[in-house]
Amino acid sequence: MKISESDLIINPDGSIYHLNLLPEDVAETVITVGDPDRVAEVSKYFDEVELKKGKREFITHTGYVGKKRVTVLSTGIGTDNIDIVFNELDALVNIDFETRLVKKDLKSLNIIRVGTSGAVQADIPMGTILASNYGLGMDALMNYYIQEVANDDRTLMADINRYFEHLKNVNPYLTAANDTLLNTIGKDLPRGITITAPGFYAPQGRVVRAENAVPNFISLINNFKSNQYRITNLEMETAGIYALAKILGHKALSINAILASRVNFEFSKEPNKIVEQAIKLVLERI
């Protein structure tokens, strides 16, 4: 079925609406970062940069690490932006822009998030590089998509639903990391369930001036257990990345630079150094 001009917006130059990219601009391996300034912090390690484009908060550099072509793209903050980025990345590789038809042979991208996060367990110190084996979404993104929980994850999802059933207007969703990426790029890293929150302050249990509707949120989430699984950290994109990647047929992994200890009320004095360690680790392993 032909996709309408209002459902898939293509700019006059043939680029996709928000990302401002042409289909040939995207490599099969994509690194996503939240901060637009972090794109250059990744691409400075490329052996060659062939492309630099940007629009709004979406900055893209494509180049080579050795002989491997890699794209690094900033998403901005939150799963609302992940919705834009992942649908447009998928369109760039799997939709023919001239005919507006889905291609017969679909391409699966390898997408690795390199982002910052706060640990909610006392035994995960600042400076840890952590791989998310699951993304647990507390945001509303997946209320608008049809998603099925994998058979292997149904017991874990049932435990999550029971544990959080007292939270009003929260409909958690759970998606696993891609096994191949988890066991290569994340092969020797600590792992855990990463919660994706719909905000930075009260949705992540921070108390500033406004009163929190969910008191003791950090204590609530760090006490969750289901067999060998526990919640390890909080951020704002991973669950949306995992869920949309799975729906669209892409492989995804979230690598988290732990900058804060939420249980010890500490924040790193060298956050850029920790992020750089995560960037170097991913580039060495892709």
Buried (B, 14 or more C-beta within 10 A) or exposed (E): EEBEEEEBEBBEEEBBBBBBBBBEBBBBBBBBBBBBEBBBBBBEBBEEBEBEBBBEBBBBBBBBBEEBBBBBBBBBBBBBBBBBBBBBBBBBBBBEBEEBEBEEEEEBBBBBBBBBBBBBBEEBEBBBBBBBBBBBBBBBBBEEEEBEBEEEBEEBBEBBEEBBEEBEEBEBBBBBBBEEBBEEBBEEBBBBBBBBBBEBEBBBBBEEEEEBEBEEBBEBBBEBEBEEBBBBBBBBBBBBBBBBBBBBEBBBBBBBBBBBBBBEEBEBEEBEEBBBBBBBBBBEEB
